[in-house]
Amino acid sequence: MSGTPNIFAFATKELSQDAFICWLVSWVNCDENPAMQRCGREFVALLYNTFQKTFKAADEISADQVTNVENLRQQYLHIDVYFQSLIAGRRVSFVIEDKTHTTHHSGQLQRYKKRVQDDEEHEDETVLIYFKMGFLHTWDKLAADEGYAIVDYELFQEFLDAHETNDYLFESYKGFARETYYLPYKERFPRLLRGEDTALFGHWHVQWQFMQELQSRLADLGESAAVDCSITDTGSLYSGSNRGGSWWTELRFVTVPRVYGEVEESVFYRVDWRKDAYYLAIRQYAGIEKGGEHAPAKLERLATYRSAFDSVKDAQGEEPLAFGKPSTDNVGNKESEIAVVFFDSGTNSPQRVLDKITPMHAAFVGSIRQSGLVPPSTPET
């Protein structure tokens, strides 16, 4: 290890971030260090102004209008960070739900909002903040639907970089945030598309960004080519990990109900790792028993899916993608491979795969509709 040790490289939990937020806010009341007091006041102003711009389109306040902080607490009513501040003579309550790599769940945002509103100490105004330094998932953004303004790693890094101080903790966190959150999330996906290193797919957020880009492109094709894929349909994008710890990400674009009795069938793209390389596959899935009564029908449909994609693959034109051989399925597995392309730095670079797979997707969807595998119009999910 080289360089000056950074305390936040070891204090990586959300509670440490809670503590940093509280520490920064507490400087509002400390006039012994004018520079840090200014930081504290500008941070509170940032939270207030972000909330106002998100929901109320009100005029921004200045740091000079933040004059006092009271009742600064951690885990008050199970809220990560809570405090009250005098802003232009008004007592404002701040509720901060702080996340690093997790997301909101189980209705916690609604509960915290209600608890503060019902509490006897609640004052003139409430500012709700969803503070997320990790990668901002699609469902993180739904915090706005619950009345929370989002402060993400980009906005907070901009605030940190705007302040030059002599304070060890402030500068340590600034450097930690830049190296841990800001630079990886801003630089890895563009590097992947430039073909610098397909191993970047090993980071789950890079897979997610790749699939978001694919999702956006498929949605832009229009309803005729997007069977069950909408850029606003967060339910069609999934991420998880394999037994060995490697990440996978899936984007469902077909759902056909009641194909095998009451069992539905789905078709999806999957980014994953196999044979020492990352790949993009198209897969068929149905929750049936392997070798059971529905297995022959699933295998028959798999053959039709493969035939439809093979015809599209063979019509790529100049400089085609190099597709691999799909995994063998002779027994009707729950999950079967229709097609697979392994990423590399040349013919199958991530950028080329995105560019080439989009028109192929449109032709593939048209072919499977014509074959009767899926309904002629967008099915309900």
Secondary structure, DSSP 4 states (H G I P E B T S, - for coil): --SS--GGGT--SHHHHHHHHHHHHHGGG--SSHHHHHHHHHHHHHHHHHHHHHHT-PPPPPGGGEEEEEEEEEEETTEEEEEEEEETTEEEEEEEEEESS----TTHHHHHHHHHHHSTT--SEEEEEEEE-S---TTGGGGGGGTPEEEEHHHHHHHHHT-----HHHHHHHHHHIIIIIHHHHHHHHHHHTTS-GGGGGSHHHHHHHHHHHHHHHHHT-TTT-SS--TT-GGGEEEEE-TTS-EEEEEEEEEEEEEETTEEEEEEEEEEEETTEEEEEEEEEE---TTSTTHHHHHHHHHHHHHHHHHHHHT--SS---EEPPPP-SS--SEEEEEEEE--SSTT-HHHHHHHHHHHHHHHHHHHHHTTSS-SSPPP-
